[in-house]
Amino acid sequence: MEAQDVEVTDNGDPKLRKGVAKNRRISIEDEHMRHGRKSSSKRFDGYKRHILKDLDSGLVRAVGVTPANVPEANVTPAIAEDLKAQQIRLQELHIDRGYLNSHFVKERDENLTIICKAWRVRNGKGFDKTAFVLDWEKQLISCPNGVSVPFEEGKVVRKPNQTCQICPKRSLCTTSIKGRTVSIHPDESLLEELRQYQTSQSGRAKLRERVSVEHSLAHIGQWQGTRARYLGIRKNLERFTTYGCCP
């Protein structure tokens, strides 16, 4: 534990470490507990609970427990194994944005529908990314002034500086002397689909169905409390598993 707070200088002298050690251990007794964050201002300690609920039957089909600092997406391979044992095939996946990087999404087939509220895009008071038109067939992105340049998923598109300098809409788009840049997510096609879907009446109705999952998590919190009863992931997962297949 003390190694997390002490480092050795070039002269071989020990000194207190500045900042927080990566993957900092927070418990002497439990080696798996970690600091986690809901946001930049809200922190929690210990573990994260994960559930996969069947919205048709109301049953919790699979659960998972991870250290608090582990990304949500890391738990999905284990949940997938539980579903495989039950011979369950996913048709719709209602997820929180933290699971957009999961293997469920990355390795999805065309028969799986992803339902999730997309990350909000911002650009101050200027044009955000949704003001740009993506032509997926030609792999071109067009700005609000109609200027098109090639793009690739997972890379940053930079508009030619000379074009931005004379653009009549420049003040509404960028203040950079180097011209406007747009980041294209590695799974931008899905995110664009999600953004469009959530603007429709049927899409908003689908997004509300996930409230049932939040109710189940709240019920588990009332039942198990906010403190881990056992040491280590395995025992806490076994306790959590007793909730599985229950409404």
VOSEVO-492589 format. One line per 4 residues: number of its first residue (from 1); their letters; for each residue x, y, z of C-alpha. Coordinates in Angstrom, 2 decimals. Example, Ala and Ser with C-alpha at 12.3 -4.5 7.8 and 13.67 -1.06 7.14 Angstrom:
% VOSEVO-492589
1) AS) 12.30/-4.50/7.80 | 13.67/-1.06/7.14
END
This chain:
% VOSEVO-492589
1) MEAQ) 0.00/0.00/0.00 | 2.78/2.46/0.86 | 4.31/1.96/-2.60 | 1.29/3.80/-3.99
5) DVEV) 2.17/6.94/-2.03 | 5.97/6.84/-2.19 | 8.34/7.04/-5.13 | 12.13/7.04/-5.39
9) TDNG) 13.99/10.01/-6.85 | 16.96/9.79/-9.23 | 19.22/10.13/-6.19 | 17.64/7.09/-4.58
13) DPKL) 15.78/9.08/-1.92 | 12.12/8.29/-1.17 | 9.52/11.05/-1.48 | 5.75/11.35/-1.39
17) RKGV) 4.13/10.77/-4.77 | 2.23/13.65/-6.33 | -1.26/12.76/-7.50 | -2.95/9.38/-7.31
21) AKNR) -1.27/6.14/-8.32 | -2.80/4.37/-11.30 | -5.17/1.55/-10.33 | -4.80/2.61/-6.70
25) RISI) -5.67/-0.07/-4.15 | -7.99/1.33/-1.48 | -8.31/-1.59/0.93 | -5.68/-3.52/2.85
29) EDEH) -7.93/-6.57/3.13 | -9.62/-6.57/-0.30 | -7.22/-6.50/-3.24 | -9.96/-5.90/-5.83
33) MRHG) -11.66/-2.80/-4.44 | -10.93/0.46/-6.31 | -11.99/4.08/-6.61 | -14.62/4.70/-9.30
37) RKSS) -16.31/7.79/-10.69 | -19.80/8.56/-11.91 | -18.57/11.99/-13.01 | -15.72/14.42/-12.39
41) SKRF) -17.35/15.44/-9.10 | -19.02/12.21/-7.92 | -16.86/9.29/-6.75 | -17.67/5.87/-5.30
45) DGYK) -15.50/3.14/-3.84 | -15.47/-0.63/-4.13 | -17.27/-2.44/-6.94 | -19.73/-1.96/-9.81
49) RHIL) -22.84/-4.08/-10.26 | -23.94/-5.04/-13.78 | -27.15/-6.77/-14.84 | -28.68/-7.96/-18.10
53) KDLD) -32.46/-7.95/-17.83 | -34.92/-9.56/-20.22 | -37.40/-6.73/-20.83 | -40.02/-9.14/-22.19
57) SGLV) -40.12/-11.57/-19.26 | -38.84/-9.21/-16.56 | -36.16/-11.72/-15.53 | -32.55/-10.80/-14.79
61) RAVG) -30.69/-13.24/-17.04 | -27.10/-12.45/-16.07 | -25.15/-10.36/-13.59 | -21.57/-9.22/-13.14
65) VTPA) -19.29/-7.54/-10.60 | -16.17/-5.56/-11.43 | -13.81/-3.24/-9.52 | -15.15/0.31/-9.50
69) NVPE) -12.48/1.64/-11.89 | -12.97/-1.00/-14.61 | -14.82/0.19/-17.76 | -18.35/-1.18/-18.04
73) ANVT) -17.58/-2.86/-21.36 | -15.12/-5.27/-19.71 | -17.89/-7.29/-18.07 | -19.79/-8.24/-21.23
77) PAIA) -17.74/-11.33/-22.27 | -18.61/-13.00/-18.94 | -22.28/-12.02/-19.33 | -22.25/-13.42/-22.86
81) EDLK) -21.07/-16.78/-21.50 | -24.03/-16.85/-19.10 | -26.43/-16.11/-21.96 | -24.85/-18.83/-24.09
85) AQQI) -25.38/-21.38/-21.32 | -29.05/-20.38/-21.24 | -29.27/-20.53/-25.06 | -30.41/-16.91/-25.13
89) RLQE) -29.99/-14.92/-28.36 | -30.10/-11.13/-28.21 | -32.35/-9.29/-30.65 | -32.42/-5.85/-29.00
93) LHID) -29.78/-4.51/-26.66 | -30.83/-1.55/-24.50 | -27.62/-0.22/-22.96 | -26.08/2.66/-21.10
97) RGYL) -23.46/4.63/-23.04 | -20.71/3.07/-20.94 | -21.31/-0.22/-22.80 | -20.97/1.23/-26.32
101) NSHF) -17.37/-0.05/-26.40 | -18.41/-3.57/-25.39 | -17.93/-6.65/-27.54 | -21.73/-6.85/-27.85
105) VKER) -21.56/-3.67/-29.94 | -18.17/-4.11/-31.60 | -18.88/-7.66/-32.74 | -22.63/-7.31/-33.37
109) DENL) -24.31/-8.88/-36.36 | -26.98/-7.31/-38.53 | -29.77/-8.98/-36.55 | -28.93/-7.17/-33.30
113) TIIC) -30.50/-3.75/-32.74 | -28.59/-1.40/-30.43 | -30.75/1.04/-28.47 | -28.81/3.67/-26.56
117) KAWR) -28.82/7.41/-26.07 | -25.87/8.73/-28.07 | -23.21/10.97/-26.60 | -24.13/14.61/-26.93
121) VRNG) -21.92/16.58/-29.31 | -21.01/20.19/-28.56 | -19.06/23.03/-30.10 | -19.86/25.95/-27.86
125) KGFD) -22.34/28.22/-29.65 | -21.08/27.19/-33.08 | -21.94/24.37/-35.47 | -21.48/20.98/-33.84
129) KTAF) -20.78/17.71/-35.67 | -24.45/17.11/-36.42 | -24.40/20.14/-38.72 | -21.99/18.24/-41.02
133) VLDW) -23.36/15.75/-43.54 | -21.64/12.39/-43.84 | -21.89/10.63/-47.20 | -21.07/7.04/-46.29
137) EKQL) -21.11/5.78/-49.84 | -18.58/8.33/-51.10 | -16.81/8.72/-47.71 | -17.17/12.51/-47.84
141) ISCP) -18.08/14.96/-45.08 | -19.72/18.24/-46.06 | -19.65/21.34/-43.86 | -22.62/23.74/-43.45
145) NGVS) -21.19/25.81/-46.32 | -21.23/22.80/-48.66 | -17.47/22.14/-48.81 | -16.70/18.40/-48.90
149) VPFE) -13.53/16.54/-47.92 | -12.78/12.80/-47.48 | -13.11/11.18/-44.05 | -12.26/7.89/-42.37
153) EGKV) -13.85/6.44/-39.24 | -11.58/6.76/-36.23 | -9.65/9.76/-37.59 | -9.81/13.55/-37.38
157) VRKP) -10.92/15.53/-40.42 | -9.33/18.95/-40.90 | -10.91/21.41/-43.28 | -8.40/23.24/-45.54
161) NQTC) -7.36/26.43/-43.75 | -7.60/28.54/-46.89 | -11.19/27.40/-47.36 | -12.16/28.19/-43.76
165) QICP) -10.53/31.63/-43.91 | -12.87/32.86/-46.65 | -15.98/30.98/-45.49 | -18.93/33.32/-44.78
169) KRSL) -20.03/31.01/-41.93 | -16.62/30.84/-40.26 | -17.70/32.79/-37.15 | -20.46/30.22/-36.54
173) CTTS) -18.12/27.26/-37.00 | -14.62/27.83/-35.60 | -12.26/30.41/-34.15 | -9.14/28.36/-34.84
177) IKGR) -6.58/29.95/-37.16 | -5.83/26.44/-38.47 | -9.40/25.79/-39.64 | -12.19/23.52/-38.42
181) TVSI) -11.56/19.96/-37.31 | -14.14/17.20/-36.83 | -13.39/13.97/-34.94 | -14.89/10.88/-36.56
185) HPDE) -15.53/8.12/-34.03 | -14.38/4.56/-34.94 | -18.08/3.58/-34.80 | -19.44/6.88/-36.12
189) SLLE) -22.02/5.19/-38.36 | -23.70/3.64/-35.30 | -23.58/6.89/-33.33 | -25.15/8.80/-36.20
193) ELRQ) -27.89/6.17/-36.40 | -28.51/6.46/-32.64 | -28.68/10.27/-32.79 | -31.25/10.14/-35.56
197) YQTS) -33.25/7.39/-33.83 | -33.56/9.26/-30.54 | -35.13/12.27/-32.28 | -38.12/10.17/-33.43
201) QSGR) -41.19/9.49/-31.31 | -40.73/5.72/-31.58 | -37.05/6.05/-30.70 | -37.76/8.05/-27.54
205) AKLR) -40.36/5.47/-26.53 | -37.80/2.67/-26.95 | -35.24/4.52/-24.85 | -37.76/4.77/-22.01
209) ERVS) -38.03/0.97/-21.85 | -34.61/0.84/-20.18 | -36.11/2.47/-17.06 | -37.07/-1.06/-16.01
213) VEHS) -33.37/-1.93/-15.74 | -32.72/1.06/-13.49 | -35.61/-0.04/-11.27 | -34.04/-3.50/-10.91
217) LAHI) -30.66/-1.99/-10.00 | -32.38/0.19/-7.39 | -34.16/-2.88/-6.01 | -30.84/-4.72/-5.75
221) GQWQ) -29.35/-1.73/-3.95 | -32.16/-1.83/-1.39 | -31.76/-5.56/-0.95 | -27.96/-5.78/-0.76
225) GTRA) -27.18/-2.32/0.53 | -24.33/-0.08/-0.58 | -21.48/-2.01/1.06 | -19.83/-5.21/-0.21
229) RYLG) -20.50/-7.99/2.25 | -17.51/-10.15/1.33 | -13.88/-9.76/0.33 | -13.01/-10.24/-3.33
233) IRKN) -14.95/-10.34/-6.58 | -15.78/-14.06/-6.53 | -17.75/-14.10/-3.26 | -19.54/-10.84/-4.01
237) LERF) -20.47/-12.17/-7.45 | -21.84/-15.36/-5.90 | -24.01/-13.31/-3.59 | -25.13/-11.12/-6.49
241) TTYG) -25.94/-14.19/-8.59 | -28.67/-15.20/-6.14 | -30.61/-12.23/-7.50 | -30.38/-13.51/-11.10
245) CCP) -33.51/-14.84/-12.83 | -35.69/-12.80/-10.49 | -37.89/-9.82/-11.43
END
